[in-house]
Amino acid sequence: SSGINGRVRAGKPWERDSSRYRGDRNTVTGSALSYHLYCWLKDGDHDPLTPLQRLYCTYLQAADIMATAQRDFRRTGGGGFLTEFGGCQPDGDDKSSDTVICEDLMNLADEHFASWTYWDKDFFGPDGNVEWDIVTPFIRAYPKATAGTPVKLTFDVKTATMDFRFSLIRKSGSRRRFSCRIFGTRKDSLLQRMIL
């Protein structure tokens, strides 16, 4: 059966029928499907996730939602934009559910070359200073354009290192792979990049 009840019975309530979102050929390339990604097991506390909760939230539900969104983009044309995710607020504790969920979801977005935005938290404290425990996980390098086909994108928050791999197809038809690593430093230089 169709609708949310049918999707719940099928075990995938987050799937949707994207065929109704198709634009005409003149507008489809300028459109983007906005989607959200939240784990319903997260209850708003900072307590560490159990291994089973993390397995479900990140590697089953979130991965499936991201894959479903990617299929929708290919089917409908246009792009996608993850406009809400996680219900999380990093706090500098590598084991808190907020930090783990936010970082897992941003890593998953990198894996799928997905555009995203985060809107749920003020990055500045009451004194007007940057709250680095909250901001740091969101400061990530990314390729703006690629003269080739993206293959892999990862970002290590602790070392501020981006690893981007892409391939080119030569006129001869052979494929050549390239890798680019960008090493960052924290706080001062990243804050300048963030403000500029």
Rosetta blueprint (number, residue, H / E / L):
1 S L
2 S L
3 G H
4 I H
5 N H
6 G H
7 R H
8 V H
9 R H
10 A L
11 G L
12 K L
13 P L
14 W L
15 E L
16 R L
17 D L
18 S H
19 S H
20 R H
21 Y H
22 R L
23 G L
24 D L
25 R L
26 N L
27 T L
28 V H
29 T H
30 G H
31 S L
32 A E
33 L E
34 S E
35 Y E
36 H E
37 L E
38 Y L
39 C L
40 W L
41 L L
42 K L
43 D L
44 G L
45 D L
46 H L
47 D L
48 P L
49 L L
50 T L
51 P H
52 L H
53 Q H
54 R H
55 L H
56 Y H
57 C H
58 T H
59 Y H
60 L H
61 Q H
62 A H
63 A H
64 D H
65 I H
66 M H
67 A H
68 T H
69 A H
70 Q H
71 R H
72 D H
73 F H
74 R H
75 R H
76 T H
77 G L
78 G L
79 G E
80 G E
81 F E
82 L E
83 T E
84 E E
85 F E
86 G L
87 G L
88 C L
89 Q L
90 P L
91 D L
92 G L
93 D L
94 D L
95 K L
96 S L
97 S H
98 D H
99 T H
100 V H
101 I H
102 C H
103 E H
104 D H
105 L H
106 M H
107 N H
108 L H
109 A H
110 D H
111 E H
112 H L
113 F L
114 A L
115 S L
116 W E
117 T L
118 Y L
119 W L
120 D L
121 K L
122 D L
123 F L
124 F E
125 G L
126 P L
127 D L
128 G L
129 N L
130 V E
131 E L
132 W H
133 D H
134 I H
135 V H
136 T H
137 P H
138 F H
139 I L
140 R L
141 A L
142 Y L
143 P L
144 K L
145 A L
146 T L
147 A L
148 G L
149 T E
150 P E
151 V E
152 K E
153 L E
154 T E
155 F E
156 D E
157 V L
158 K L
159 T L
160 A L
161 T E
162 M E
163 D E
164 F E
165 R E
166 F E
167 S E
168 L E
169 I E
170 R L
171 K L
172 S L
173 G L
174 S L
175 R E
176 R E
177 R E
178 F E
179 S E
180 C E
181 R E
182 I E
183 F E
184 G L
185 T L
186 R L
187 K L
188 D H
189 S H
190 L H
191 L H
192 Q H
193 R H
194 M H
195 I H
196 L L
